[in-house]
Amino acid sequence: MQIKVKVYAPGFINHDQIDERGFLVLEEGATLNDLYNKIKLPLPLRLNFFCSVNYDQAHWNTKLKDGDVVSFLFPLTGG
């Protein structure tokens, strides 16, 4: 069985697996790490931003469910 998650991804990542409405199809039981692999996000970039699932901070092993919303957030610095 498959699930669909809404992905708000930065413009510089691979969008080939994300449809025109922003959804990505994954296998049931997939984790955030599976999503990273599907969009081919390099490991160094995975360490440089926060990711949220349903607007709560998530970790690479967070399990995804059908209808989840995944967002990528970059830490901001100022001076």
All heavy atoms as a GROMACS GRO file, in nm:
protein
  638
    1MET      N    1   0.083  -0.118   0.000
    1MET     CA    2   0.000   0.000   0.000
    1MET      C    3   0.088   0.124   0.000
    1MET      O    4   0.198   0.123   0.053
    1MET     CB    5  -0.090  -0.003   0.123
    1MET     CG    6  -0.192   0.104   0.123
    1MET     SD    7  -0.314   0.068   0.252
    1MET     CE    8  -0.412   0.211   0.237
    2GLN      N    9   0.038   0.231  -0.056
    2GLN     CA   10   0.116   0.354  -0.066
    2GLN      C   11   0.047   0.468   0.008
    2GLN      O   12  -0.074   0.464   0.032
    2GLN     CB   13   0.135   0.392  -0.211
    2GLN     CG   14   0.218   0.290  -0.288
    2GLN     CD   15   0.239   0.333  -0.431
    2GLN    OE1   16   0.151   0.389  -0.494
    2GLN    NE2   17   0.358   0.305  -0.482
    3ILE      N   18   0.126   0.568   0.044
    3ILE     CA   19   0.075   0.688   0.108
    3ILE      C   20   0.119   0.808   0.026
    3ILE      O   21   0.215   0.801  -0.051
    3ILE     CB   22   0.126   0.702   0.254
    3ILE    CG1   23   0.279   0.714   0.258
    3ILE    CG2   24   0.078   0.586   0.339
    3ILE    CD1   25   0.335   0.751   0.395
    4LYS      N   26   0.045   0.919   0.042
    4LYS     CA   27   0.082   1.045  -0.023
    4LYS      C   28   0.106   1.148   0.087
    4LYS      O   29   0.025   1.162   0.178
    4LYS     CB   30  -0.029   1.095  -0.115
    4LYS     CG   31  -0.040   1.019  -0.244
    4LYS     CD   32  -0.157   1.068  -0.324
    4LYS     CE   33  -0.110   1.174  -0.420
    4LYS     NZ   34  -0.217   1.215  -0.514
    5VAL      N   35   0.219   1.218   0.076
    5VAL     CA   36   0.249   1.325   0.171
    5VAL      C   37   0.269   1.454   0.093
    5VAL      O   38   0.320   1.454  -0.020
    5VAL     CB   39   0.373   1.294   0.258
    5VAL    CG1   40   0.347   1.175   0.348
    5VAL    CG2   41   0.496   1.271   0.176
    6LYS      N   42   0.227   1.565   0.150
    6LYS     CA   43   0.246   1.697   0.090
    6LYS      C   44   0.385   1.745   0.130
    6LYS      O   45   0.420   1.742   0.249
    6LYS     CB   46   0.140   1.793   0.143
    6LYS     CG   47   0.151   1.933   0.094
    6LYS     CD   48   0.102   1.946  -0.046
    6LYS     CE   49   0.092   2.094  -0.084
    6LYS     NZ   50   0.041   2.112  -0.216
    7VAL      N   51   0.464   1.788   0.033
    7VAL     CA   52   0.601   1.829   0.060
    7VAL      C   53   0.621   1.975   0.020
    7VAL      O   54   0.599   2.011  -0.096
    7VAL     CB   55   0.702   1.739  -0.017
    7VAL    CG1   56   0.844   1.782   0.013
    7VAL    CG2   57   0.681   1.593   0.017
    8TYR      N   58   0.661   2.056   0.116
    8TYR     CA   59   0.701   2.194   0.089
    8TYR      C   60   0.853   2.193   0.088
    8TYR      O   61   0.918   2.205   0.192
    8TYR     CB   62   0.647   2.290   0.196
    8TYR     CG   63   0.497   2.304   0.189
    8TYR    CD1   64   0.415   2.239   0.279
    8TYR    CD2   65   0.439   2.382   0.090
    8TYR    CE1   66   0.277   2.252   0.272
    8TYR    CE2   67   0.301   2.396   0.082
    8TYR     CZ   68   0.221   2.331   0.173
    8TYR     OH   69   0.085   2.343   0.165
    9ALA      N   70   0.908   2.173  -0.030
    9ALA     CA   71   1.052   2.153  -0.045
    9ALA      C   72   1.119   2.277  -0.103
    9ALA      O   73   1.060   2.348  -0.184
    9ALA     CB   74   1.077   2.033  -0.137
   10PRO      N   75   1.244   2.300  -0.064
   10PRO     CA   76   1.319   2.412  -0.121
   10PRO      C   77   1.342   2.391  -0.270
   10PRO      O   78   1.345   2.277  -0.318
   10PRO     CB   79   1.451   2.412  -0.043
   10PRO     CG   80   1.459   2.281   0.026
   10PRO     CD   81   1.322   2.225   0.033
   11GLY      N   82   1.359   2.498  -0.342
   11GLY     CA   83   1.372   2.492  -0.487
   11GLY      C   84   1.494   2.420  -0.538
   11GLY      O   85   1.494   2.373  -0.651
   12PHE      N   86   1.598   2.406  -0.458
   12PHE     CA   87   1.722   2.347  -0.508
   12PHE      C   88   1.725   2.195  -0.500
   12PHE      O   89   1.822   2.133  -0.543
   12PHE     CB   90   1.843   2.405  -0.433
   12PHE     CG   91   1.842   2.380  -0.287
   12PHE    CD1   92   1.886   2.260  -0.235
   12PHE    CD2   93   1.795   2.477  -0.200
   12PHE    CE1   94   1.884   2.236  -0.100
   12PHE    CE2   95   1.793   2.454  -0.065
   12PHE     CZ   96   1.837   2.334  -0.014
   13ILE      N   97   1.623   2.131  -0.446
   13ILE     CA   98   1.625   1.985  -0.439
   13ILE      C   99   1.561   1.924  -0.564
   13ILE      O  100   1.497   1.992  -0.643
   13ILE     CB  101   1.556   1.932  -0.312
   13ILE    CG1  102   1.408   1.962  -0.317
   13ILE    CG2  103   1.618   1.985  -0.187
   13ILE    CD1  104   1.328   1.856  -0.249
   14ASN      N  105   1.574   1.794  -0.578
   14ASN     CA  106   1.518   1.720  -0.691
   14ASN      C  107   1.367   1.708  -0.674
   14ASN      O  108   1.319   1.643  -0.583
   14ASN     CB  109   1.584   1.582  -0.697
   14ASN     CG  110   1.536   1.500  -0.813
   14ASN    OD1  111   1.432   1.525  -0.871
   14ASN    ND2  112   1.614   1.400  -0.849
   15HIS      N  113   1.292   1.771  -0.765
   15HIS     CA  114   1.146   1.769  -0.759
   15HIS      C  115   1.085   1.664  -0.852
   15HIS      O  116   0.964   1.661  -0.870
   15HIS     CB  117   1.090   1.907  -0.794
   15HIS     CG  118   1.104   2.006  -0.683
   15HIS    ND1  119   1.222   2.070  -0.656
   15HIS    CD2  120   1.016   2.050  -0.591
   15HIS    CE1  121   1.205   2.152  -0.554
   15HIS    NE2  122   1.081   2.140  -0.512
   16ASP      N  123   1.166   1.576  -0.910
   16ASP     CA  124   1.116   1.478  -1.006
   16ASP      C  125   1.009   1.386  -0.946
   16ASP      O  126   0.919   1.342  -1.018
   16ASP     CB  127   1.230   1.392  -1.061
   16ASP     CG  128   1.324   1.470  -1.150
   16ASP    OD1  129   1.288   1.583  -1.191
   16ASP    OD2  130   1.434   1.418  -1.178
   17GLN      N  131   1.017   1.354  -0.819
   17GLN     CA  132   0.923   1.262  -0.756
   17GLN      C  133   0.801   1.334  -0.695
   17GLN      O  134   0.710   1.268  -0.646
   17GLN     CB  135   0.994   1.182  -0.646
   17GLN     CG  136   1.110   1.099  -0.696
   17GLN     CD  137   1.063   0.987  -0.788
   17GLN    OE1  138   0.960   0.927  -0.768
   17GLN    NE2  139   1.141   0.961  -0.891
   18ILE      N  140   0.802   1.466  -0.698
   18ILE     CA  141   0.693   1.546  -0.640
   18ILE      C  142   0.601   1.589  -0.753
   18ILE      O  143   0.647   1.647  -0.852
   18ILE     CB  144   0.749   1.667  -0.563
   18ILE    CG1  145   0.844   1.621  -0.453
   18ILE    CG2  146   0.636   1.751  -0.506
   18ILE    CD1  147   0.920   1.733  -0.384
   19ASP      N  148   0.470   1.563  -0.738
   19ASP     CA  149   0.377   1.597  -0.847
   19ASP      C  150   0.349   1.747  -0.850
   19ASP      O  151   0.397   1.823  -0.764
   19ASP     CB  152   0.250   1.512  -0.841
   19ASP     CG  153   0.156   1.547  -0.726
   19ASP    OD1  154   0.168   1.655  -0.665
   19ASP    OD2  155   0.066   1.464  -0.698
   20GLU      N  156   0.269   1.790  -0.947
   20GLU     CA  157   0.243   1.933  -0.968
   20GLU      C  158   0.168   1.997  -0.851
   20GLU      O  159   0.170   2.118  -0.836
   20GLU     CB  160   0.168   1.955  -1.099
   20GLU     CG  161   0.029   1.896  -1.104
   20GLU     CD  162   0.026   1.747  -1.137
   20GLU    OE1  163   0.129   1.689  -1.175
   20GLU    OE2  164  -0.081   1.687  -1.123
   21ARG      N  165   0.102   1.918  -0.767
   21ARG     CA  166   0.032   1.970  -0.650
   21ARG      C  167   0.118   1.963  -0.524
   21ARG      O  168   0.073   2.000  -0.416
   21ARG     CB  169  -0.099   1.896  -0.630
   21ARG     CG  170  -0.198   1.925  -0.742
   21ARG     CD  171  -0.334   1.861  -0.724
   21ARG     NE  172  -0.355   1.799  -0.595
   21ARG     CZ  173  -0.407   1.678  -0.579
   21ARG    NH1  174  -0.442   1.607  -0.682
   21ARG    NH2  175  -0.425   1.628  -0.458
   22GLY      N  176   0.241   1.911  -0.535
   22GLY     CA  177   0.333   1.906  -0.422
   22GLY      C  178   0.327   1.777  -0.342
   22GLY      O  179   0.378   1.773  -0.231
   23PHE      N  180   0.267   1.672  -0.398
   23PHE     CA  181   0.257   1.545  -0.327
   23PHE      C  182   0.363   1.447  -0.374
   23PHE      O  183   0.403   1.446  -0.490
   23PHE     CB  184   0.119   1.482  -0.346
   23PHE     CG  185   0.011   1.552  -0.268
   23PHE    CD1  186  -0.064   1.652  -0.326
   23PHE    CD2  187  -0.013   1.518  -0.136
   23PHE    CE1  188  -0.163   1.717  -0.254
   23PHE    CE2  189  -0.111   1.582  -0.062
   23PHE     CZ  190  -0.187   1.682  -0.122
   24LEU      N  191   0.406   1.364  -0.280
   24LEU     CA  192   0.506   1.261  -0.306
   24LEU      C  193   0.447   1.128  -0.258
   24LEU      O  194   0.387   1.122  -0.151
   24LEU     CB  195   0.633   1.293  -0.227
   24LEU     CG  196   0.746   1.193  -0.235
   24LEU    CD1  197   0.822   1.212  -0.366
   24LEU    CD2  198   0.842   1.211  -0.121
   25VAL      N  199   0.462   1.023  -0.338
   25VAL     CA  200   0.411   0.891  -0.304
   25VAL      C  201   0.523   0.808  -0.243
   25VAL      O  202   0.632   0.801  -0.297
   25VAL     CB  203   0.352   0.821  -0.428
   25VAL    CG1  204   0.308   0.680  -0.395
   25VAL    CG2  205   0.238   0.902  -0.487
   26LEU      N  206   0.493   0.746  -0.128
   26LEU     CA  207   0.588   0.660  -0.058
   26LEU      C  208   0.517   0.531  -0.019
   26LEU      O  209   0.394   0.525  -0.017
   26LEU     CB  210   0.638   0.728   0.069
   26LEU     CG  211   0.722   0.854   0.052
   26LEU    CD1  212   0.728   0.932   0.182
   26LEU    CD2  213   0.860   0.818   0.003
   27GLU      N  214   0.594   0.431   0.016
   27GLU     CA  215   0.537   0.306   0.064
   27GLU      C  216   0.489   0.324   0.209
   27GLU      O  217   0.549   0.400   0.285
   27GLU     CB  218   0.640   0.193   0.059
   27GLU     CG  219   0.680   0.153  -0.082
   27GLU     CD  220   0.563   0.104  -0.166
   27GLU    OE1  221   0.480   0.025  -0.115
   27GLU    OE2  222   0.553   0.145  -0.283
   28GLU      N  223   0.383   0.256   0.245
   28GLU     CA  224   0.333   0.261   0.381
   28GLU      C  225   0.444   0.219   0.478
   28GLU      O  226   0.519   0.127   0.450
   28GLU     CB  227   0.212   0.169   0.397
   28GLU     CG  228   0.142   0.183   0.529
   28GLU     CD  229   0.013   0.103   0.536
   28GLU    OE1  230  -0.010   0.019   0.448
   28GLU    OE2  231  -0.063   0.127   0.629
   29GLY      N  232   0.456   0.290   0.589
   29GLY     CA  233   0.562   0.263   0.685
   29GLY      C  234   0.689   0.341   0.659
   29GLY      O  235   0.788   0.327   0.731
   30ALA      N  236   0.688   0.427   0.556
   30ALA     CA  237   0.807   0.506   0.522
   30ALA      C  238   0.839   0.606   0.632
   30ALA      O  239   0.751   0.652   0.705
   30ALA     CB  240   0.786   0.578   0.389
   31THR      N  241   0.967   0.640   0.641
   31THR     CA  242   1.014   0.739   0.737
   31THR      C  243   1.058   0.864   0.662
   31THR      O  244   1.065   0.866   0.539
   31THR     CB  245   1.133   0.686   0.818
   31THR    OG1  246   1.241   0.663   0.728
   31THR    CG2  247   1.097   0.559   0.895
   32LEU      N  248   1.091   0.966   0.739
   32LEU     CA  249   1.143   1.089   0.680
   32LEU      C  250   1.271   1.060   0.603
   32LEU      O  251   1.294   1.118   0.497
   32LEU     CB  252   1.167   1.191   0.791
   32LEU     CG  253   1.182   1.336   0.752
   32LEU    CD1  254   1.070   1.383   0.663
   32LEU    CD2  255   1.189   1.421   0.876
   33ASN      N  256   1.351   0.968   0.651
   33ASN     CA  257   1.473   0.930   0.580
   33ASN      C  258   1.441   0.871   0.442
   33ASN      O  259   1.512   0.897   0.345
   33ASN     CB  260   1.555   0.831   0.662
   33ASN     CG  261   1.693   0.813   0.606
   33ASN    OD1  262   1.767   0.910   0.589
   33ASN    ND2  263   1.729   0.690   0.576
   34ASP      N  264   1.334   0.794   0.431
   34ASP     CA  265   1.292   0.741   0.301
   34ASP      C  266   1.255   0.855   0.206
   34ASP      O  267   1.285   0.850   0.087
   34ASP     CB  268   1.173   0.645   0.317
   34ASP     CG  269   1.209   0.521   0.396
   34ASP    OD1  270   1.320   0.466   0.376
   34ASP    OD2  271   1.127   0.479   0.479
   35LEU      N  272   1.190   0.956   0.260
   35LEU     CA  273   1.157   1.073   0.178
   35LEU      C  274   1.284   1.142   0.130
   35LEU      O  275   1.297   1.176   0.013
   35LEU     CB  276   1.070   1.171   0.259
   35LEU     CG  277   1.022   1.293   0.183
   35LEU    CD1  278   0.880   1.329   0.225
   35LEU    CD2  279   1.114   1.412   0.203
   36TYR      N  280   1.381   1.160   0.222
   36TYR     CA  281   1.509   1.221   0.184
   36TYR      C  282   1.573   1.142   0.069
   36TYR      O  283   1.626   1.202  -0.025
   36TYR     CB  284   1.608   1.222   0.301
   36TYR     CG  285   1.574   1.310   0.417
   36TYR    CD1  286   1.629   1.284   0.542
   36TYR    CD2  287   1.491   1.420   0.406
   36TYR    CE1  288   1.603   1.365   0.651
   36TYR    CE2  289   1.463   1.501   0.514
   36TYR     CZ  290   1.520   1.472   0.637
   36TYR     OH  291   1.494   1.553   0.744
   37ASN      N  292   1.571   1.011   0.079
   37ASN     CA  293   1.631   0.928  -0.026
   37ASN      C  294   1.556   0.943  -0.158
   37ASN      O  295   1.618   0.948  -0.264
   37ASN     CB  296   1.634   0.782   0.017
   37ASN     CG  297   1.734   0.756   0.127
   37ASN    OD1  298   1.834   0.828   0.142
   37ASN    ND2  299   1.708   0.656   0.208
   38LYS      N  300   1.424   0.950  -0.151
   38LYS     CA  301   1.344   0.958  -0.274
   38LYS      C  302   1.370   1.090  -0.348
   38LYS      O  303   1.371   1.093  -0.469
   38LYS     CB  304   1.197   0.942  -0.242
   38LYS     CG  305   1.112   0.925  -0.364
   38LYS     CD  306   1.001   0.828  -0.342
   38LYS     CE  307   0.933   0.801  -0.474
   38LYS     NZ  308   0.823   0.709  -0.460
   39ILE      N  309   1.390   1.198  -0.272
   39ILE     CA  310   1.418   1.326  -0.338
   39ILE      C  311   1.568   1.348  -0.358
   39ILE      O  312   1.611   1.454  -0.403
   39ILE     CB  313   1.356   1.446  -0.262
   39ILE    CG1  314   1.412   1.460  -0.121
   39ILE    CG2  315   1.205   1.436  -0.262
   39ILE    CD1  316   1.366   1.584  -0.047
   40LYS      N  317   1.647   1.247  -0.323
   40LYS     CA  318   1.792   1.248  -0.344
   40LYS      C  319   1.860   1.365  -0.273
   40LYS      O  320   1.945   1.433  -0.328
   40LYS     CB  321   1.825   1.247  -0.492
   40LYS     CG  322   1.769   1.125  -0.562
   40LYS     CD  323   1.795   1.128  -0.710
   40LYS     CE  324   1.730   1.005  -0.772
   40LYS     NZ  325   1.710   1.016  -0.912
   41LEU      N  326   1.821   1.388  -0.148
   41LEU     CA  327   1.880   1.495  -0.069
   41LEU      C  328   2.013   1.448  -0.012
   41LEU      O  329   2.017   1.352   0.064
   41LEU     CB  330   1.784   1.533   0.045
   41LEU     CG  331   1.821   1.655   0.125
   41LEU    CD1  332   1.813   1.781   0.039
   41LEU    CD2  333   1.728   1.669   0.243
   42PRO      N  334   2.124   1.513  -0.047
   42PRO     CA  335   2.256   1.470   0.002
   42PRO      C  336   2.266   1.482   0.154
   42PRO      O  337   2.208   1.572   0.216
   42PRO     CB  338   2.353   1.568  -0.066
   42PRO     CG  339   2.277   1.632  -0.175
   42PRO     CD  340   2.132   1.628  -0.137
   43LEU      N  341   2.341   1.392   0.214
   43LEU     CA  342   2.358   1.389   0.360
   43LEU      C  343   2.403   1.524   0.418
   43LEU      O  344   2.346   1.568   0.518
   43LEU     CB  345   2.454   1.277   0.402
   43LEU     CG  346   2.476   1.262   0.551
   43LEU    CD1  347   2.345   1.232   0.623
   43LEU    CD2  348   2.578   1.155   0.579
   44PRO      N  349   2.501   1.592   0.359
   44PRO     CA  350   2.541   1.720   0.419
   44PRO      C  351   2.425   1.820   0.429
   44PRO      O  352   2.417   1.894   0.527
   44PRO     CB  353   2.649   1.773   0.325
   44PRO     CG  354   2.705   1.650   0.261
   44PRO     CD  355   2.587   1.557   0.247
   45LEU      N  356   2.335   1.819   0.332
   45LEU     CA  357   2.221   1.910   0.339
   45LEU      C  358   2.121   1.867   0.445
   45LEU      O  359   2.055   1.951   0.506
   45LEU     CB  360   2.152   1.920   0.203
   45LEU     CG  361   2.229   1.994   0.095
   45LEU    CD1  362   2.150   1.994  -0.035
   45LEU    CD2  363   2.257   2.138   0.138
   46ARG      N  364   2.110   1.738   0.469
   46ARG     CA  365   2.017   1.688   0.572
   46ARG      C  366   2.054   1.740   0.709
   46ARG      O  367   1.970   1.755   0.796
   46ARG     CB  368   2.018   1.534   0.574
   46ARG     CG  369   1.966   1.473   0.449
   46ARG     CD  370   1.975   1.323   0.455
   46ARG     NE  371   1.957   1.267   0.322
   46ARG     CZ  372   1.943   1.139   0.296
   46ARG    NH1  373   1.945   1.052   0.394
   46ARG    NH2  374   1.927   1.098   0.172
   47LEU      N  375   2.182   1.768   0.728
   47LEU     CA  376   2.231   1.813   0.858
   47LEU      C  377   2.222   1.963   0.877
   47LEU      O  378   2.247   2.013   0.986
   47LEU     CB  379   2.375   1.766   0.877
   47LEU     CG  380   2.398   1.615   0.865
   47LEU    CD1  381   2.547   1.584   0.871
   47LEU    CD2  382   2.322   1.540   0.972
   48ASN      N  383   2.187   2.037   0.770
   48ASN     CA  384   2.191   2.183   0.776
   48ASN      C  385   2.056   2.250   0.785
   48ASN      O  386   2.047   2.372   0.774
   48ASN     CB  387   2.266   2.238   0.654
   48ASN     CG  388   2.414   2.212   0.664
   48ASN    OD1  389   2.472   2.224   0.771
   48ASN    ND2  390   2.475   2.173   0.555
   49PHE      N  391   1.950   2.175   0.803
   49PHE     CA  392   1.819   2.236   0.819
   49PHE      C  393   1.731   2.149   0.907
   49PHE      O  394   1.763   2.035   0.936
   49PHE     CB  395   1.752   2.262   0.684
   49PHE     CG  396   1.731   2.139   0.601
   49PHE    CD1  397   1.622   2.058   0.620
   49PHE    CD2  398   1.823   2.106   0.503
   49PHE    CE1  399   1.604   1.945   0.544
   49PHE    CE2  400   1.805   1.993   0.426
   49PHE     CZ  401   1.695   1.913   0.447
   50PHE      N  402   1.620   2.208   0.948
   50PHE     CA  403   1.521   2.136   1.028
   50PHE      C  404   1.411   2.090   0.935
   50PHE      O  405   1.380   2.154   0.836
   50PHE     CB  406   1.462   2.226   1.135
   50PHE     CG  407   1.562   2.276   1.233
   50PHE    CD1  408   1.605   2.407   1.229
   50PHE    CD2  409   1.613   2.192   1.330
   50PHE    CE1  410   1.699   2.454   1.319
   50PHE    CE2  411   1.707   2.238   1.421
   50PHE     CZ  412   1.750   2.370   1.416
   51CYS      N  413   1.349   1.982   0.970
   51CYS     CA  414   1.236   1.932   0.894
   51CYS      C  415   1.120   1.914   0.991
   51CYS      O  416   1.140   1.870   1.104
   51CYS     CB  417   1.273   1.800   0.827
   51CYS     SG  418   1.157   1.754   0.700
   52SER      N  419   1.001   1.949   0.945
   52SER     CA  420   0.884   1.930   1.030
   52SER      C  421   0.783   1.840   0.959
   52SER      O  422   0.776   1.838   0.837
   52SER     CB  423   0.820   2.064   1.067
   52SER     OG  424   0.759   2.122   0.953
   53VAL      N  425   0.710   1.765   1.039
   53VAL     CA  426   0.599   1.684   0.990
   53VAL      C  427   0.475   1.735   1.063
   53VAL      O  428   0.471   1.737   1.185
   53VAL     CB  429   0.622   1.534   1.016
   53VAL    CG1  430   0.500   1.453   0.976
   53VAL    CG2  431   0.745   1.485   0.942
   54ASN      N  432   0.379   1.779   0.984
   54ASN     CA  433   0.257   1.839   1.040
   54ASN      C  434   0.291   1.954   1.135
   54ASN      O  435   0.231   1.970   1.240
   54ASN     CB  436   0.170   1.733   1.108
   54ASN     CG  437   0.128   1.626   1.010
   54ASN    OD1  438   0.104   1.654   0.893
   54ASN    ND2  439   0.122   1.503   1.055
   55TYR      N  440   0.394   2.030   1.096
   55TYR     CA  441   0.436   2.153   1.163
   55TYR      C  442   0.500   2.130   1.301
   55TYR      O  443   0.516   2.225   1.377
   55TYR     CB  444   0.322   2.254   1.168
   55TYR     CG  445   0.261   2.272   1.032
   55TYR    CD1  446   0.140   2.212   0.999
   55TYR    CD2  447   0.329   2.342   0.932
   55TYR    CE1  448   0.088   2.224   0.872
   55TYR    CE2  449   0.277   2.355   0.805
   55TYR     CZ  450   0.156   2.295   0.775
   55TYR     OH  451   0.104   2.307   0.648
   56ASP      N  452   0.538   2.006   1.329
   56ASP     CA  453   0.614   1.974   1.450
   56ASP      C  454   0.752   1.925   1.407
   56ASP      O  455   0.763   1.849   1.312
   56ASP     CB  456   0.546   1.864   1.532
   56ASP     CG  457   0.417   1.910   1.596
   56ASP    OD1  458   0.412   2.026   1.642
   56ASP    OD2  459   0.321   1.831   1.599
   57GLN      N  460   0.857   1.968   1.480
   57GLN     CA  461   0.992   1.925   1.443
   57GLN      C  462   1.000   1.773   1.439
   57GLN      O  463   0.946   1.704   1.525
   57GLN     CB  464   1.095   1.980   1.541
   57GLN     CG  465   1.237   1.951   1.497
   57GLN     CD  466   1.341   2.019   1.584
   57GLN    OE1  467   1.308   2.096   1.673
   57GLN    NE2  468   1.466   1.989   1.559
   58ALA      N  469   1.066   1.722   1.336
   58ALA     CA  470   1.075   1.578   1.316
   58ALA      C  471   1.220   1.536   1.300
   58ALA      O  472   1.308   1.617   1.271
   58ALA     CB  473   0.996   1.538   1.192
   59HIS      N  474   1.244   1.407   1.318
   59HIS     CA  475   1.376   1.348   1.304
   59HIS      C  476   1.376   1.253   1.186
   59HIS      O  477   1.271   1.212   1.137
   59HIS     CB  478   1.416   1.276   1.433
   59HIS     CG  479   1.416   1.367   1.551
   59HIS    ND1  480   1.517   1.457   1.575
   59HIS    CD2  481   1.326   1.386   1.650
   59HIS    CE1  482   1.490   1.526   1.685
   59HIS    NE2  483   1.374   1.484   1.732
   60TRP      N  484   1.493   1.211   1.144
   60TRP     CA  485   1.506   1.127   1.024
   60TRP      C  486   1.428   0.997   1.034
   60TRP      O  487   1.384   0.942   0.934
   60TRP     CB  488   1.654   1.100   0.994
   60TRP     CG  489   1.721   1.020   1.104
   60TRP    CD1  490   1.783   1.071   1.214
   60TRP    CD2  491   1.730   0.879   1.115
   60TRP    NE1  492   1.830   0.969   1.293
   60TRP    CE2  493   1.799   0.849   1.235
   60TRP    CE3  494   1.686   0.773   1.035
   60TRP    CZ2  495   1.824   0.720   1.275
   60TRP    CZ3  496   1.712   0.644   1.077
   60TRP    CH2  497   1.781   0.619   1.195
   61ASN      N  498   1.403   0.948   1.157
   61ASN     CA  499   1.333   0.820   1.172
   61ASN      C  500   1.183   0.837   1.200
   61ASN      O  501   1.115   0.740   1.233
   61ASN     CB  502   1.398   0.736   1.281
   61ASN     CG  503   1.396   0.803   1.417
   61ASN    OD1  504   1.367   0.921   1.428
   61ASN    ND2  505   1.430   0.728   1.520
   62THR      N  506   1.130   0.959   1.186
   62THR     CA  507   0.988   0.983   1.205
   62THR      C  508   0.908   0.909   1.098
   62THR      O  509   0.935   0.925   0.979
   62THR     CB  510   0.958   1.134   1.197
   62THR    OG1  511   1.031   1.202   1.300
   62THR    CG2  512   0.810   1.162   1.211
   63LYS      N  513   0.811   0.828   1.140
   63LYS     CA  514   0.726   0.756   1.045
   63LYS      C  515   0.624   0.852   0.985
   63LYS      O  516   0.566   0.934   1.057
   63LYS     CB  517   0.655   0.639   1.112
   63LYS     CG  518   0.747   0.524   1.136
   63LYS     CD  519   0.669   0.397   1.155
   63LYS     CE  520   0.770   0.283   1.163
   63LYS     NZ  521   0.711   0.156   1.140
   64LEU      N  522   0.602   0.838   0.857
   64LEU     CA  523   0.507   0.923   0.786
   64LEU      C  524   0.376   0.848   0.765
   64LEU      O  525   0.375   0.725   0.749
   64LEU     CB  526   0.565   0.966   0.652
   64LEU     CG  527   0.695   1.047   0.661
   64LEU    CD1  528   0.754   1.067   0.523
   64LEU    CD2  529   0.670   1.181   0.729
   65LYS      N  530   0.266   0.925   0.763
   65LYS     CA  531   0.134   0.869   0.739
   65LYS      C  532   0.070   0.940   0.620
   65LYS      O  533   0.110   1.051   0.584
   65LYS     CB  534   0.045   0.887   0.862
   65LYS     CG  535   0.097   0.820   0.988
   65LYS     CD  536   0.008   0.844   1.108
   65LYS     CE  537  -0.010   0.986   1.149
   65LYS     NZ  538   0.100   1.063   1.197
   66ASP      N  539  -0.028   0.875   0.562
   66ASP     CA  540  -0.099   0.934   0.450
   66ASP      C  541  -0.156   1.070   0.490
   66ASP      O  542  -0.219   1.083   0.596
   66ASP     CB  543  -0.213   0.840   0.407
   66ASP     CG  544  -0.272   0.880   0.273
   66ASP    OD1  545  -0.195   0.897   0.176
   66ASP    OD2  546  -0.395   0.894   0.265
   67GLY      N  547  -0.130   1.172   0.408
   67GLY     CA  548  -0.181   1.306   0.433
   67GLY      C  549  -0.090   1.395   0.516
   67GLY      O  550  -0.122   1.512   0.537
   68ASP      N  551   0.023   1.343   0.565
   68ASP     CA  552   0.116   1.427   0.641
   68ASP      C  553   0.168   1.541   0.555
   68ASP      O  554   0.173   1.532   0.432
   68ASP     CB  555   0.237   1.345   0.690
   68ASP     CG  556   0.207   1.263   0.814
   68ASP    OD1  557   0.103   1.286   0.878
   68ASP    OD2  558   0.291   1.178   0.848
   69VAL      N  559   0.206   1.649   0.622
   69VAL     CA  560   0.266   1.765   0.556
   69VAL      C  561   0.411   1.775   0.604
   69VAL      O  562   0.437   1.783   0.724
   69VAL     CB  563   0.190   1.895   0.592
   69VAL    CG1  564   0.260   2.016   0.532
   69VAL    CG2  565   0.046   1.885   0.546
   70VAL      N  566   0.504   1.774   0.509
   70VAL     CA  567   0.647   1.781   0.540
   70VAL      C  568   0.702   1.914   0.491
   70VAL      O  569   0.684   1.950   0.375
   70VAL     CB  570   0.723   1.664   0.472
   70VAL    CG1  571   0.873   1.674   0.501
   70VAL    CG2  572   0.668   1.530   0.518
   71SER      N  573   0.766   1.988   0.581
   71SER     CA  574   0.823   2.119   0.548
   71SER      C  575   0.971   2.121   0.584
   71SER      O  576   1.013   2.061   0.683
   71SER     CB  577   0.752   2.230   0.626
   71SER     OG  578   0.615   2.226   0.604
   72PHE      N  579   1.048   2.194   0.505
   72PHE     CA  580   1.190   2.211   0.529
   72PHE      C  581   1.214   2.353   0.576
   72PHE      O  582   1.170   2.448   0.513
   72PHE     CB  583   1.270   2.184   0.400
   72PHE     CG  584   1.262   2.043   0.354
   72PHE    CD1  585   1.155   1.999   0.277
   72PHE    CD2  586   1.360   1.952   0.386
   72PHE    CE1  587   1.147   1.868   0.232
   72PHE    CE2  588   1.354   1.821   0.344
   72PHE     CZ  589   1.247   1.779   0.267
   73LEU      N  590   1.285   2.367   0.690
   73LEU     CA  591   1.312   2.497   0.749
   73LEU      C  592   1.461   2.516   0.768
   73LEU      O  593   1.527   2.430   0.826
   73LEU     CB  594   1.242   2.507   0.885
   73LEU     CG  595   1.094   2.475   0.885
   73LEU    CD1  596   1.044   2.453   1.026
   73LEU    CD2  597   1.017   2.586   0.817
   74PHE      N  598   1.512   2.628   0.721
   74PHE     CA  599   1.654   2.658   0.736
   74PHE      C  600   1.674   2.748   0.857
   74PHE      O  601   1.599   2.842   0.877
   74PHE     CB  602   1.708   2.728   0.611
   74PHE     CG  603   1.714   2.636   0.494
   74PHE    CD1  604   1.606   2.624   0.409
   74PHE    CD2  605   1.827   2.560   0.471
   74PHE    CE1  606   1.611   2.538   0.302
   74PHE    CE2  607   1.833   2.473   0.364
   74PHE     CZ  608   1.725   2.462   0.278
   75PRO      N  609   1.775   2.716   0.938
   75PRO     CA  610   1.805   2.804   1.052
   75PRO      C  611   1.850   2.940   1.002
   75PRO      O  612   1.922   2.950   0.902
   75PRO     CB  613   1.916   2.732   1.127
   75PRO     CG  614   1.971   2.630   1.034
   75PRO     CD  615   1.868   2.606   0.928
   76LEU      N  616   1.805   3.042   1.069
   76LEU     CA  617   1.841   3.179   1.029
   76LEU      C  618   1.940   3.236   1.128
   76LEU      O  619   1.934   3.209   1.247
   76LEU     CB  620   1.716   3.268   1.027
   76LEU     CG  621   1.606   3.225   0.931
   76LEU    CD1  622   1.484   3.315   0.952
   76LEU    CD2  623   1.654   3.233   0.788
   77THR      N  624   2.029   3.316   1.075
   77THR     CA  625   2.124   3.385   1.162
   77THR      C  626   2.115   3.534   1.130
   77THR      O  627   2.071   3.575   1.023
   77THR     CB  628   2.267   3.338   1.140
   77THR    OG1  629   2.304   3.360   1.003
   77THR    CG2  630   2.281   3.190   1.172
   78GLY      N  631   2.154   3.611   1.220
   78GLY     CA  632   2.150   3.755   1.199
   78GLY      C  633   2.267   3.822   1.267
   78GLY      O  634   2.346   3.758   1.336
   79GLY      N  635   2.275   3.947   1.245
   79GLY     CA  636   2.385   4.013   1.310
   79GLY      C  637   2.375   4.161   1.302
   79GLY      O  638   2.289   4.222   1.253
   0.00000   0.00000   0.00000
